[in-house]
């Protein structure tokens, strides 16, 4: 059974000021969580598919909110990596 144990977390470096963008970050986390949950339910789920799902969900959302295309770096931690 694949499941999300914590997060997702969003960190920004030089894109938006985190303290002033709390609502956008929170909305982005919800979008990411839903995209990850959907990807995890697919029979051919892989780390590549998870990363692809994150970028595909977050990129249009961020462009809609900011009219900018930030670089998205996905980090996935599995329990055996902790």
Steps between C-alpha positions, in 0.01 A plus 500: 500500500649832391394804699605853586643503852561876529499817297522600233712800589572789268813710535569809294838654423485830314155440352248637750533637850372212712351710781288701258399197292367270771162449338653420160747256659221329694288469185803362314551237771139387461543477123821299545342266755209424266733448202722265703204303635365456148841391366546252786170335410621423147622141448821611327602755764873573512720774639516651150119504477476668842747772399314550173166525684642765736635720221191456284272605784708784643631672185162625365384598849810712563479662157133587558585662835826676409536499118846351552650159423715400798732203496340217694734257670318199642636310797346169599599329822407139562495342847811291428694824429435645847 
